[in-house]
Amino acid sequence: MAKVFKKTSKNGALTLYLGRRDYVDHGQKVDVVDGVVKLDSTDFGDRKVFVQLACAFRYGSEELDVMGLLFRKNIWIEYIQIHPADHKPTLSAMHDTLMKKAGDNAYPFTFEIPNNLPCSVSLQPGPNDKGKACGVDFEVKTYLAMEKCNPDEKIEKKNTARLIIRKIQYAPSEVGPGPKAEICKGFMMSDKPVHLEASVDKDLFLHGESIPIKVKVRNETNKTISKISISVDQTTSIVLYTADKYTKAILTKEFAETIEPSGSFDKTLTITPLLSENKEKRGLALDGHLKDADTNLASTTRLSKGIEKEILGILVSYKIKINLMVGGGGLLGGLTSSDVTVELPLMLMHPKPEE
């Protein structure tokens, strides 16, 4: 194991150890969270030591908590009491490694993440926003308390240690055939239409991968098609507490292709959506990221059978729009100009790392 992640409470009494921060959703199951808590003393009076794993939706700044306003809504939470011990997990190789690192008074724990929970997603803050980003996150926290969950008991920050982890999904090893869309549109002052067909050769692309789009046009009108533009929209649906839906363009690219009256066009046009081109767009959905770690555009939400959308918190989807700008021509000029547009669904995901 290359690295151990640890966090110690301000009073030095509790140290939380994890061997990894990313936990993969394999579809049917999710990687288990194995960790260890080291106690610098076992004399805590009447207080007990707990560990919790929570999946929560963060929708406000942490500073709001100071004013008595909640800034997190728990989607799922589980508690374990580790001292006095009533939790004895089956020890894994990860536990053995962490316990050797922690030394004496190290208590192991294991959490199983349900596969119906969302993956980690954050909403990109604006340039002047401070604090943690809104979105869905997972947090492992150990703390001292009389009871594991008593809303009337105030747990001081000096008695807690916490680490953010991520639940992530990788692209499946096999991809399916890509979508195709077509339209036939007529125009004023022209007795024949424009035919537009667009397709991609697979149903899923990786973050940063170029996307070749096959575009076929048959212009049977007496009008000139002056250019082709392709855009990619990200739609983010907040389904946990509201029905809000946001659509933001993450890519717009114009191609100076002219198609004369009675002409045709058959080419492959290539685009590459990247976060680096969208750093200033507030509210853009990103894959959940750890402090000082790079991230990318949020992966498409994949819905498994039987999972309720509401529990996922945030749903992310993409679509490609291919647009032809058809000139007016004739006496009416620009008054009769129009657009011809088709849309293709797009899935973006991470590649599975090599073993």
SERO-4910 file (N, C-alpha, C, O; in steps of 0.05 Angstrom, whole numbers):
BEGIN
 pado doro    nc1    nc2    nc3   cac1   cac2   cac3    cc1    cc2    cc3    oc1    oc2    oc3
  Met    A     17    -24      0      0      0      0     18     25      0     35     28     17
  Ala    A     14     42    -20     32     65    -24     28     86     -3     47     99      5
  Lys    A      3     90      7     -2    113     24    -23    107     45    -42     92     39
  Val    A    -20    118     69    -40    116     89    -51    144     95    -36    163     97
  Phe    A    -77    146     96    -90    172    101    -98    172    131   -111    153    140
  Lys    A    -91    193    145    -99    195    173   -106    223    181    -97    242    169
  Lys    A   -123    225    201   -131    251    212   -134    248    242   -146    229    252
  Thr    A   -122    267    257   -122    266    286   -140    288    297   -139    310    286
  Ser    A   -156    282    317   -173    303    330   -155    324    343   -132    319    350
  Lys    A   -166    348    346   -151    370    358   -141    364    386   -120    374    394
  Asn    A   -156    348    401   -147    341    428   -127    318    429   -117    311    450
  Gly    A   -121    307    405   -102    286    403   -111    259    412    -95    240    413
  Ala    A   -136    256    420   -146    231    431   -153    210    410   -151    186    416
  Leu    A   -161    219    386   -170    201    366   -155    205    340   -151    228    331
  Thr    A   -146    183    328   -133    185    301   -147    165    283   -148    141    288
  Leu    A   -157    175    261   -171    159    241   -152    151    219   -138    169    208
  Tyr    A   -151    126    212   -134    115    191   -151    102    169   -169     86    174
  Leu    A   -145    109    144   -156     96    120   -134     89    101   -114    104     99
  Gly    A   -137     67     87   -116     60     67   -122     70     39   -105     67     22
  Arg    A   -146     81     35   -153     91      8   -175    112     12   -188    113     33
  Arg    A   -179    128     -9   -200    148     -8   -222    143    -30   -244    155    -28
  Asp    A   -216    126    -49   -235    120    -71   -246     92    -67   -231     73    -64
  Tyr    A   -273     90    -69   -286     65    -66   -304     61    -91   -321     78    -97
  Val    A   -301     39   -104   -312     35   -131   -339     21   -128   -342      1   -115
  Asp    A   -359     32   -142   -385     19   -146   -384      1   -170   -381     10   -193
  His    A   -385    -25   -165   -382    -45   -187   -409    -52   -199   -411    -70   -216
  Gly    A   -431    -39   -190   -457    -45   -200   -473    -61   -180   -493    -52   -169
  Gln    A   -464    -86   -175   -478   -103   -156   -468    -98   -127   -483   -103   -108
  Lys    A   -444    -89   -124   -433    -83    -98   -413    -61    -99   -403    -53   -120
  Val    A   -407    -50    -75   -388    -28    -73   -365    -37    -55   -370    -52    -36
  Asp    A   -341    -28    -60   -318    -35    -43   -324    -28    -14   -336     -7     -8
  Val    A   -316    -46      4   -321    -41     33   -301    -20     43   -278    -17     32
  Val    A   -309     -5     63   -292     15     76   -279      3    101   -293      1    122
  Asp    A   -254     -5     99   -240    -16    122   -222      6    134   -207     19    119
  Gly    A   -223     10    160   -207     31    172   -200     24    201   -208      3    211
  Val    A   -185     41    214   -176     37    241   -177     64    256   -172     85    244
  Val    A   -185     63    281   -183     87    299   -164     80    322   -167     60    336
  Lys    A   -144     97    325   -125     94    347   -133    113    370   -139    137    365
  Leu    A   -134    103    394   -141    118    417   -116    124    434   -101    105    440
  Asp    A   -111    148    441    -87    154    456    -91    148    485    -72    147    501
  Ser    A   -116    143    493   -123    135    520   -149    120    519   -165    124    500
  Thr    A   -154    103    538   -180     89    539   -196     99    562   -217     88    569
  Asp    A   -187    121    575   -201    133    597   -216    157    588   -206    180    589
  Phe    A   -240    153    578   -257    175    569   -281    180    587   -300    193    578
  Gly    A   -280    170    611   -302    174    630   -326    158    620   -324    135    612
  Asp    A   -349    172    620   -374    159    611   -377    160    580   -396    148    569
  Arg    A   -360    175    567   -363    178    538   -353    153    523   -335    138    532
  Lys    A   -364    149    500   -357    126    483   -344    137    457   -346    161    451
  Val    A   -332    119    442   -320    126    417   -336    113    394   -340     89    394
  Phe    A   -345    130    376   -361    120    353   -347    127    327   -330    145    325
  Val    A   -354    112    306   -346    119    279   -372    119    262   -389    102    265
  Gln    A   -375    139    245   -398    140    227   -389    144    198   -369    157    193
  Leu    A   -404    132    180   -401    137    152   -427    150    142   -448    138    145
  Ala    A   -425    173    130   -449    187    121   -447    195     92   -426    204     83
  Cys    A   -469    191     77   -471    202     50   -491    225     53   -513    222     62
  Ala    A   -482    249     45   -499    273     49   -499    291     25   -480    290      9
  Phe    A   -520    306     23   -521    327      3   -515    354     16   -529    362     35
  Arg    A   -494    367      7   -486    393     18   -498    414     -1   -492    415    -25
  Tyr    A   -514    432     11   -526    453     -6   -522    481      5   -537    499     -2
  Gly    A   -502    484     21   -496    511     31   -468    512     43   -455    491     47
  Ser    A   -459    535     50   -432    538     61   -432    529     90   -452    531    105
  Glu    A   -409    518     99   -406    509    126   -409    531    146   -416    526    169
  Glu    A   -405    556    137   -408    579    155   -437    582    165   -442    593    186
  Leu    A   -456    572    149   -484    574    157   -489    559    183   -507    566    198
  Asp    A   -473    538    188   -477    522    212   -473    538    238   -485    533    258
  Val    A   -456    558    236   -450    576    258   -475    591    266   -479    598    290
  Met    A   -492    597    247   -517    612    252   -540    593    258   -563    602    260
  Gly    A   -534    568    262   -555    549    269   -571    538    246   -592    526    249
  Leu    A   -561    543    221   -574    532    198   -560    507    188   -535    507    186
  Leu    A   -575    486    182   -563    462    172   -554    466    143   -569    477    127
  Phe    A   -530    456    137   -520    459    109   -517    432     96   -508    430     73
  Arg    A   -524    410    111   -522    383    100   -548    368    105   -561    372    126
  Lys    A   -556    352     86   -579    334     90   -569    306     86   -559    299     64
  Asn    A   -571    289    106   -561    262    104   -579    245     86   -603    245     90
  Ile    A   -567    232     67   -581    213     50   -581    185     62   -601    171     61
  Trp    A   -558    179     75   -555    153     88   -533    156    109   -513    170    104
  Ile    A   -536    142    132   -515    144    153   -515    118    169   -536    106    173
  Glu    A   -491    110    177   -489     86    193   -468     91    215   -448    104    211
  Tyr    A   -474     80    239   -457     85    263   -445     59    273   -458     38    271
  Ile    A   -421     60    283   -408     37    296   -396     47    322   -382     67    323
  Gln    A   -401     32    344   -387     38    370   -362     21    371   -364     -4    370
  Ile    A   -339     34    374   -314     18    375   -301     18    403   -283      1    408
  His    A   -310     35    421   -300     34    449   -321     46    467   -330     68    463
  Pro    A   -329     31    488   -322      2    492   -331    -14    468   -353    -10    457
  Ala    A   -315    -33    461   -318    -47    435   -344    -64    435   -348    -81    452
  Asp    A   -361    -60    414   -382    -79    409   -384    -85    379   -403    -96    369
  His    A   -362    -78    365   -360    -83    336   -334    -98    331   -312    -87    335
  Lys    A   -336   -122    321   -312   -138    315   -313   -148    286   -324   -170    281
  Pro    A   -303   -132    268   -304   -140    240   -285   -163    234   -265   -167    248
  Thr    A   -290   -177    212   -270   -196    202   -246   -181    192   -249   -164    174
  Leu    A   -223   -187    202   -199   -171    196   -190   -177    167   -188   -200    159
  Ser    A   -185   -156    152   -176   -157    125   -146   -151    124   -134   -142    143
  Ala    A   -134   -154    100   -106   -146     96   -103   -116    101    -83   -107    111
  Met    A   -123   -101     93   -122    -72     98   -122    -66    128   -106    -49    137
  His    A   -138    -80    143   -138    -76    172   -110    -82    184   -100    -67    200
  Asp    A    -99   -104    176    -73   -112    186    -52    -90    181    -36    -84    199
  Thr    A    -52    -80    157    -32    -59    150    -36    -34    167    -17    -22    177
  Leu    A    -62    -25    169    -67     -1    184    -62     -4    214    -52     14    227
  Met    A    -67    -28    225    -63    -32    253    -33    -33    260    -24    -24    281
  Lys    A    -17    -43    241     12    -42    245     22    -13    244     40     -5    260
  Lys    A     10      3    227     17     31    225      9     47    250     24     64    259
  Ala    A    -15     41    260    -26     56    283    -13     48    309     -9     65    327
  Gly    A     -6     22    312      7     13    338    -14      5    358    -36     -4    351
  Asp    A     -8      9    384    -26      0    405    -52     16    405    -54     38    394
  Asn    A    -72      4    419    -98     16    422   -111     24    395   -124     45    392
  Ala    A   -108      6    375   -120     10    349   -144     -8    346   -143    -32    351
  Tyr    A   -167      4    338   -192    -10    337   -202    -10    307   -206     11    296
  Pro    A   -205    -34    295   -213    -36    267   -244    -32    264   -259    -37    283
  Phe    A   -252    -23    241   -280    -21    234   -284    -26    204   -266    -24    189
  Thr    A   -309    -34    197   -316    -39    169   -344    -28    164   -362    -33    179
  Phe    A   -346    -13    142   -372     -4    132   -377    -16    105   -359    -18     88
  Glu    A   -402    -24    100   -410    -32     73   -429    -10     61   -449     -3     73
  Ile    A   -421      1     38   -436     22     26   -458      9      8   -451     -7    -10
  Pro    A   -483     15     12   -504      4     -5   -500     13    -34   -490     35    -39
  Asn    A   -507     -4    -53   -502      3    -81   -524     21    -93   -522     29   -116
  Asn    A   -544     28    -76   -564     47    -87   -558     76    -80   -575     93    -85
  Leu    A   -535     81    -69   -528    109    -62   -514    122    -86   -503    109   -103
  Pro    A   -516    149    -87   -503    163   -109   -473    162   -108   -461    157    -88
  Cys    A   -461    168   -131   -432    172   -131   -426    201   -123   -444    218   -123
  Ser    A   -401    206   -116   -393    233   -106   -394    253   -130   -383    248   -151
  Val    A   -408    275   -125   -411    296   -145   -409    323   -131   -420    326   -109
  Ser    A   -395    342   -143   -394    369   -131   -402    389   -152   -398    384   -176
  Leu    A   -414    411   -144   -421    433   -162   -399    454   -161   -392    464   -140
  Gln    A   -389    461   -184   -366    479   -186   -373    507   -174   -393    519   -182
  Pro    A   -358    516   -154   -363    542   -142   -355    564   -161   -340    560   -180
  Gly    A   -366    588   -156   -358    612   -171   -331    622   -162   -321    613   -141
  Pro    A   -319    641   -176   -293    651   -169   -291    663   -141   -270    662   -128
  Asn    A   -314    674   -131   -313    687   -105   -326    670    -83   -328    679    -60
  Asp    A   -335    646    -89   -347    628    -69   -326    617    -51   -304    610    -59
  Lys    A   -332    615    -25   -314    604     -5   -326    579      8   -350    574      5
  Gly    A   -309    563     21   -319    540     35   -322    516     16   -313    517     -7
  Lys    A   -333    495     27   -336    470     12   -357    472     -9   -377    487     -6
  Ala    A   -353    459    -32   -372    460    -54   -398    445    -47   -398    426    -32
  Cys    A   -420    454    -59   -445    439    -57   -443    413    -73   -427    411    -91
  Gly    A   -459    393    -64   -458    368    -79   -463    345    -60   -471    348    -37
  Val    A   -457    321    -70   -460    296    -54   -432    287    -46   -414    284    -63
  Asp    A   -428    282    -20   -403    272    -11   -406    250     10   -428    246     21
  Phe    A   -384    236     15   -383    214     35   -362    222     56   -340    231     48
  Glu    A   -369    219     81   -350    227    102   -349    205    124   -369    196    134
  Val    A   -324    197    131   -319    179    153   -311    197    177   -293    213    174
  Lys    A   -325    194    199   -319    211    223   -318    194    248   -336    177    252
  Thr    A   -298    198    264   -297    186    291   -300    208    311   -290    230    307
  Tyr    A   -313    202    334   -319    223    353   -324    211    381   -331    187    384
  Leu    A   -321    228    401   -328    222    429   -355    232    435   -362    255    430
  Ala    A   -372    215    447   -399    224    454   -411    205    475   -401    182    479
  Met    A   -432    214    488   -446    197    507   -464    177    491   -466    153    499
  Glu    A   -476    186    469   -493    170    453   -485    173    424   -474    194    416
  Lys    A   -490    153    408   -482    154    380   -496    176    364   -484    188    346
  Cys    A   -521    181    370   -536    201    354   -558    213    372   -581    204    372
  Asn    A   -550    234    386   -569    249    403   -568    278    395   -549    292    400
  Pro    A   -590    288    382   -590    315    372   -586    336    394   -578    359    389
  Asp    A   -591    329    419   -588    348    441   -559    348    452   -553    365    469
  Glu    A   -543    328    444   -515    327    454   -497    342    435   -496    336    411
  Lys    A   -483    361    444   -464    377    427   -437    363    428   -425    359    449
  Ile    A   -428    355    404   -402    342    401   -382    364    392   -385    375    371
  Glu    A   -362    369    409   -343    390    402   -324    381    380   -317    357    378
  Lys    A   -316    400    364   -299    394    341   -272    382    350   -260    366    336
  Lys    A   -263    391    374   -237    380    383   -238    351    389   -217    337    392
  Asn    A   -263    340    392   -266    311    398   -274    295    373   -285    273    375
  Thr    A   -268    306    349   -275    292    324   -251    291    305   -234    309    306
  Ala    A   -251    271    288   -232    269    266   -247    259    242   -262    239    245
  Arg    A   -243    271    219   -259    263    196   -243    263    170   -223    278    168
  Leu    A   -250    245    152   -238    244    125   -260    241    104   -279    225    108
  Ile    A   -258    257     83   -277    254     60   -267    231     43   -243    229     37
  Ile    A   -285    214     34   -279    193     15   -297    197    -10   -315    213    -10
  Arg    A   -291    181    -31   -307    183    -55   -318    156    -63   -305    136    -61
  Lys    A   -343    156    -72   -355    133    -85   -355    139   -115   -366    159   -124
  Ile    A   -342    122   -130   -339    127   -159   -347    103   -175   -349     80   -165
  Gln    A   -353    108   -201   -359     87   -220   -340     88   -244   -332    110   -251
  Tyr    A   -333     65   -255   -317     65   -279   -334     56   -303   -355     43   -299
  Ala    A   -325     63   -326   -339     55   -350   -338     24   -353   -318     12   -346
  Pro    A   -360     12   -363   -360    -17   -367   -339    -25   -388   -331     -8   -404
  Ser    A   -330    -49   -387   -309    -58   -405   -319    -60   -434   -303    -59   -453
  Glu    A   -345    -63   -437   -356    -65   -464   -376    -42   -468   -392    -35   -451
  Val    A   -374    -30   -492   -393     -8   -499   -412    -18   -520   -406    -37   -535
  Gly    A   -435     -4   -522   -455    -12   -542   -454      6   -566   -437     24   -568
  Pro    A   -471      1   -585   -472     17   -609   -481     45   -602   -496     50   -583
  Gly    A   -472     64   -618   -478     92   -613   -506    100   -624   -517     87   -641
  Pro    A   -516    123   -614   -543    132   -623   -541    146   -650   -519    155   -659
  Lys    A   -564    148   -663   -566    162   -689   -592    178   -688   -612    169   -678
  Ala    A   -591    202   -700   -615    218   -702   -616    231   -729   -596    237   -742
  Glu    A   -641    235   -739   -644    248   -765   -669    265   -766   -688    260   -751
  Ile    A   -669    284   -784   -692    302   -786   -694    311   -816   -674    313   -830
  Cys    A   -719    315   -824   -724    326   -851   -741    351   -847   -764    349   -837
  Lys    A   -730    374   -854   -744    399   -848   -749    416   -873   -731    420   -889
  Gly    A   -774    425   -876   -781    442   -898   -779    472   -890   -778    479   -867
  Phe    A   -779    489   -911   -776    518   -906   -796    534   -923   -805    525   -944
  Met    A   -801    558   -913   -817    577   -928   -802    584   -954   -778    587   -954
  Met    A   -817    587   -975   -806    595  -1001   -789    574  -1013   -773    579  -1032
  Ser    A   -791    549  -1004   -776    527  -1016   -794    502  -1015   -804    495   -994
  Asp    A   -797    489  -1038   -815    466  -1039   -801    440  -1032   -814    419  -1031
  Lys    A   -775    441  -1026   -761    417  -1018   -747    421   -992   -741    444   -984
  Pro    A   -740    399   -977   -730    402   -950   -699    399   -948   -685    394   -968
  Val    A   -689    402   -924   -662    395   -916   -663    369   -900   -679    366   -881
  His    A   -646    350   -907   -644    325   -892   -618    326   -875   -596    331   -886
  Leu    A   -620    321   -849   -596    321   -832   -596    294   -816   -616    287   -804
  Glu    A   -573    281   -817   -569    256   -801   -543    258   -786   -523    267   -798
  Ala    A   -543    251   -761   -519    251   -745   -517    226   -728   -538    215   -719
  Ser    A   -493    216   -724   -490    191   -708   -462    190   -696   -443    203   -706
  Val    A   -459    175   -674   -432    168   -663   -430    138   -662   -451    124   -662
  Asp    A   -406    127   -662   -403     99   -666   -404     82   -641   -403     57   -642
  Lys    A   -407     95   -617   -410     79   -592   -426     96   -572   -430    120   -576
  Asp    A   -436     83   -551   -455     96   -533   -441    109   -509   -455    122   -493
  Leu    A   -415    106   -506   -401    116   -483   -373    126   -490   -359    112   -506
  Phe    A   -365    149   -480   -338    159   -484   -325    165   -457   -339    170   -437
  Leu    A   -299    165   -457   -284    171   -433   -278    200   -430   -277    215   -450
  His    A   -275    210   -405   -268    238   -401   -242    244   -416   -222    230   -414
  Gly    A   -243    266   -432   -219    274   -447   -216    261   -474   -198    268   -489
  Glu    A   -233    242   -480   -232    228   -506   -245    244   -528   -266    257   -523
  Ser    A   -233    244   -551   -245    258   -574   -270    243   -583   -271    219   -583
  Ile    A   -290    258   -591   -316    246   -600   -320    252   -629   -327    275   -636
  Pro    A   -317    233   -647   -322    237   -675   -352    234   -681   -364    214   -674
  Ile    A   -363    254   -695   -392    254   -701   -395    253   -732   -385    271   -746
  Lys    A   -409    233   -741   -414    231   -770   -438    248   -777   -460    244   -766
  Val    A   -434    267   -795   -455    285   -802   -460    283   -832   -442    285   -849
  Lys    A   -485    277   -839   -494    275   -867   -516    296   -873   -535    297   -858
  Val    A   -513    311   -894   -533    331   -901   -540    329   -931   -522    326   -948
  Arg    A   -566    330   -936   -575    333   -964   -592    358   -966   -614    359   -954
  Asn    A   -581    378   -979   -595    404   -981   -610    405  -1008   -598    412  -1028
  Glu    A   -636    399  -1007   -652    399  -1031   -666    426  -1035   -682    430  -1054
  Thr    A   -661    446  -1018   -674    472  -1020   -659    490  -1039   -638    483  -1051
  Asn    A   -670    514  -1042   -656    535  -1057   -640    554  -1039   -633    576  -1047
  Lys    A   -634    545  -1015   -620    561   -995   -592    550   -990   -587    526   -995
  Thr    A   -575    567   -980   -547    559   -974   -545    554   -944   -553    570   -927
  Ile    A   -533    531   -937   -526    526   -909   -499    538   -903   -479    530   -915
  Ser    A   -498    558   -886   -473    574   -883   -453    562   -863   -429    567   -866
  Lys    A   -462    547   -843   -444    535   -824   -457    513   -808   -482    511   -808
  Ile    A   -440    497   -796   -450    475   -778   -438    481   -750   -414    486   -748
  Ser    A   -455    481   -730   -445    484   -703   -453    459   -687   -474    448   -690
  Ile    A   -435    451   -669   -439    429   -651   -435    438   -622   -415    451   -616
  Ser    A   -454    432   -605   -451    439   -577   -457    414   -560   -470    396   -568
  Val    A   -446    415   -535   -451    394   -515   -463    407   -491   -451    426   -480
  Asp    A   -486    398   -482   -499    409   -458   -497    389   -435   -501    364   -439
  Gln    A   -492    399   -411   -493    383   -387   -519    391   -372   -524    414   -367
  Thr    A   -536    371   -366   -560    376   -351   -557    364   -323   -552    340   -320
  Thr    A   -561    380   -303   -558    372   -275   -586    374   -262   -597    396   -260
  Ser    A   -597    351   -252   -623    351   -239   -619    347   -209   -607    327   -201
  Ile    A   -628    366   -193   -626    363   -164   -652    350   -155   -673    364   -154
  Val    A   -652    325   -149   -677    310   -144   -681    304   -114   -702    292   -107
  Leu    A   -662    311    -97   -665    304    -69   -686    320    -55   -703    309    -41
  Tyr    A   -686    346    -59   -704    364    -43   -721    382    -61   -737    397    -51
  Thr    A   -717    381    -87   -731    399   -105   -732    386   -133   -721    364   -137
  Ala    A   -743    400   -152   -744    390   -179   -727    408   -197   -732    410   -221
  Asp    A   -707    421   -186   -690    440   -201   -675    424   -222   -665    402   -218
  Lys    A   -672    437   -245   -657    426   -268   -641    448   -281   -652    469   -288
  Tyr    A   -615    444   -284   -598    464   -296   -585    453   -321   -574    430   -320
  Thr    A   -585    468   -342   -571    460   -367   -550    481   -374   -556    504   -376
  Lys    A   -525    471   -377   -503    490   -383   -488    478   -407   -482    455   -409
  Ala    A   -481    496   -426   -465    488   -449   -436    485   -440   -424    504   -430
  Ile    A   -424    462   -445   -396    458   -437   -378    458   -462   -354    458   -459
  Leu    A   -390    459   -486   -374    461   -510   -392    472   -532   -415    464   -536
  Thr    A   -381    491   -547   -394    501   -572   -372    505   -593   -353    520   -589
  Lys    A   -375    491   -615   -355    493   -636   -368    496   -663   -387    482   -670
  Glu    A   -359    516   -678   -370    521   -705   -351    511   -727   -326    513   -724
  Phe    A   -362    500   -747   -347    489   -770   -355    505   -795   -379    506   -802
  Ala    A   -336    517   -808   -341    534   -831   -346    517   -856   -329    516   -874
  Glu    A   -368    503   -856   -375    485   -878   -399    497   -893   -420    501   -881
  Thr    A   -396    503   -918   -418    514   -934   -429    492   -952   -415    478   -966
  Ile    A   -456    490   -952   -469    471   -969   -489    486   -987   -508    498   -978
  Glu    A   -483    486  -1012   -498    501  -1031   -525    488  -1037   -529    465  -1030
  Pro    A   -544    504  -1049   -570    492  -1056   -566    467  -1074   -549    467  -1092
  Ser    A   -581    446  -1068   -580    421  -1082   -553    406  -1077   -546    388  -1091
  Gly    A   -538    415  -1056   -513    402  -1050   -515    382  -1027   -537    379  -1015
  Ser    A   -494    368  -1023   -493    348  -1001   -467    350   -985   -448    363   -994
  Phe    A   -468    337   -962   -445    338   -943   -444    312   -929   -464    302   -919
  Asp    A   -420    301   -926   -416    275   -912   -388    275   -900   -369    267   -914
  Lys    A   -386    283   -875   -360    284   -862   -362    276   -832   -384    275   -821
  Thr    A   -339    270   -820   -338    265   -792   -325    290   -778   -303    298   -785
  Leu    A   -340    302   -760   -331    326   -745   -325    317   -716   -340    302   -704
  Thr    A   -302    327   -706   -293    317   -680   -294    339   -658   -286    362   -664
  Ile    A   -303    332   -634   -304    351   -612   -292    337   -587   -290    312   -586
  Thr    A   -283    353   -567   -273    342   -542   -281    359   -519   -269    380   -514
  Pro    A   -302    351   -504   -310    367   -481   -289    365   -458   -281    342   -451
  Leu    A   -281    387   -446   -261    387   -425   -269    407   -403   -280    428   -408
  Leu    A   -262    399   -378   -267    417   -356   -249    442   -358   -257    464   -350
  Ser    A   -225    439   -369   -206    461   -371   -217    485   -387   -208    507   -384
  Glu    A   -238    479   -404   -250    501   -420   -274    513   -405   -288    530   -415
  Asn    A   -279    503   -381   -304    511   -366   -299    518   -337   -316    515   -320
  Lys    A   -275    527   -331   -267    532   -303   -283    554   -289   -284    554   -264
  Glu    A   -294    572   -304   -308    595   -292   -338    591   -289   -352    609   -280
  Lys    A   -349    568   -298   -378    565   -298   -388    555   -272   -384    531   -265
  Arg    A   -400    572   -257   -411    566   -230   -434    546   -233   -452    550   -250
  Gly    A   -434    526   -216   -456    506   -215   -452    483   -234   -470    465   -235
  Leu    A   -431    482   -249   -425    459   -266   -420    434   -249   -406    436   -229
  Ala    A   -432    412   -257   -428    387   -241   -401    374   -247   -394    370   -271
  Leu    A   -386    368   -226   -360    356   -229   -360    330   -214   -376    326   -195
  Asp    A   -342    312   -221   -338    288   -204   -328    297   -177   -312    316   -175
  Gly    A   -338    285   -156   -330    293   -129   -299    291   -127   -287    273   -137
  His    A   -287    312   -114   -258    312   -113   -249    317    -84   -262    330    -69
  Leu    A   -226    307    -78   -214    310    -52   -197    335    -52   -191    346    -73
  Lys    A   -190    344    -29   -175    369    -26   -149    368    -43   -134    349    -42
  Asp    A   -145    390    -59   -121    393    -75   -118    371    -96    -96    368   -108
  Ala    A   -139    357   -102   -138    336   -123   -152    346   -148   -171    360   -147
  Asp    A   -141    337   -171   -154    344   -196   -180    329   -199   -184    308   -188
  Thr    A   -198    341   -215   -223    328   -221   -230    333   -250   -214    343   -265
  Asn    A   -254    325   -258   -263    330   -286   -293    333   -286   -306    333   -265
  Leu    A   -304    337   -310   -333    339   -312   -346    314   -299   -335    292   -301
  Ala    A   -369    318   -287   -383    296   -273   -389    274   -293   -396    279   -316
  Ser    A   -387    249   -284   -394    227   -301   -424    224   -303   -439    233   -285
  Thr    A   -433    213   -325   -462    209   -329   -472    191   -307   -460    171   -299
  Thr    A   -495    198   -296   -508    181   -275   -520    156   -289   -536    158   -307
  Arg    A   -512    133   -279   -522    108   -290   -542     97   -269   -535     91   -246
  Leu    A   -567     93   -277   -588     84   -259   -590     54   -261   -596     43   -282
  Ser    A   -587     41   -238   -591     12   -237   -620      6   -233   -635     23   -223
  Lys    A   -629    -18   -240   -657    -25   -237   -665    -25   -208   -651    -35   -190
  Gly    A   -689    -14   -203   -700    -15   -176   -690      8   -158   -699      9   -135
  Ile    A   -673     25   -168   -663     47   -151   -680     72   -156   -684     80   -178
  Glu    A   -689     83   -134   -705    108   -136   -687    132   -142   -666    135   -130
  Lys    A   -696    148   -161   -680    171   -169   -675    190   -145   -654    202   -143
  Glu    A   -695    193   -127   -694    213   -106   -670    209    -88   -658    228    -78
  Ile    A   -662    183    -83   -641    178    -65   -613    185    -77   -594    187    -62
  Leu    A   -613    189   -103   -587    195   -116   -579    224   -113   -556    231   -119
  Gly    A   -597    242   -104   -589    269    -98   -586    286   -123   -600    306   -127
  Ile    A   -566    279   -140   -560    294   -164   -558    275   -188   -544    255   -186
  Leu    A   -573    281   -209   -571    265   -234   -557    282   -255   -564    305   -259
  Val    A   -538    270   -269   -523    285   -289   -526    271   -316   -523    246   -318
  Ser    A   -532    286   -337   -534    274   -364   -522    294   -384   -519    318   -378
  Tyr    A   -516    284   -408   -505    301   -429   -519    296   -455   -531    274   -459
  Lys    A   -519    316   -472   -529    312   -500   -513    329   -519   -503    350   -512
  Ile    A   -510    319   -543   -496    333   -565   -518    344   -583   -537    331   -591
  Lys    A   -515    370   -591   -533    382   -610   -518    390   -635   -498    404   -634
  Ile    A   -528    381   -658   -516    387   -684   -535    406   -698   -559    399   -702
  Asn    A   -526    430   -706   -543    450   -716   -533    461   -743   -509    467   -746
  Leu    A   -551    462   -762   -545    474   -788   -557    502   -789   -581    505   -783
  Met    A   -542    522   -798   -553    549   -802   -559    552   -831   -541    553   -848
  Val    A   -585    553   -837   -594    555   -865   -601    583   -871   -618    595   -858
  Gly    A   -588    595   -891   -592    623   -899   -619    627   -912   -632    608   -922
  Gly    A   -628    653   -911   -654    659   -923   -653    660   -953   -667    644   -966
  Gly    A   -638    678   -964   -637    681   -993   -663    694  -1003   -682    698   -988
  Gly    A   -664    700  -1028   -688    712  -1040   -693    740  -1031   -676    752  -1018
  Leu    A   -717    750  -1036   -724    777  -1030   -727    782   -999   -721    804   -990
  Leu    A   -735    761   -985   -739    764   -956   -713    761   -940   -713    767   -916
  Gly    A   -692    752   -952   -666    750   -939   -666    736   -913   -677    713   -911
  Gly    A   -655    749   -892   -652    736   -865   -679    730   -852   -679    715   -832
  Leu    A   -701    742   -861   -727    736   -849   -735    707   -852   -751    697   -836
  Thr    A   -725    694   -872   -733    666   -876   -710    647   -869   -712    623   -874
  Ser    A   -689    657   -856   -667    639   -847   -677    622   -824   -695    631   -809
  Ser    A   -665    599   -820   -674    582   -798   -652    562   -791   -631    561   -805
  Asp    A   -657    547   -771   -638    526   -762   -650    499   -765   -675    495   -763
  Val    A   -633    479   -769   -641    451   -770   -624    437   -749   -599    438   -750
  Thr    A   -637    424   -729   -622    413   -706   -630    385   -700   -654    378   -701
  Val    A   -610    368   -693   -616    341   -682   -599    339   -656   -579    352   -652
  Glu    A   -608    321   -639   -595    317   -613   -588    287   -610   -602    269   -618
  Leu    A   -564    282   -597   -555    255   -591   -549    253   -561   -535    271   -550
  Pro    A   -558    232   -547   -550    229   -519   -520    222   -518   -509    209   -536
  Leu    A   -507    230   -496   -478    225   -493   -473    215   -464   -483    227   -445
  Met    A   -457    194   -462   -449    184   -436   -419    189   -433   -403    182   -451
  Leu    A   -411    202   -411   -382    207   -404   -376    192   -378   -390    195   -359
  Met    A   -353    177   -378   -346    163   -354   -315    160   -352   -301    167   -371
  His    A   -306    151   -329   -277    145   -324   -270    118   -336   -286     99   -335
  Pro    A   -246    115   -346   -236     88   -353   -229     73   -328   -221     85   -308
  Lys    A   -232     47   -328   -224     30   -306   -193     28   -305   -181     21   -326
  Pro    A   -180     34   -283   -151     33   -282   -141      5   -286   -155    -15   -280
  Glu    A   -117      3   -297   -105    -24   -300    -97    -35   -273    -88    -20   -255
  Glu    A   -101    -61   -270    -95    -74   -244    -66    -73   -238    -57    -83   -218
***
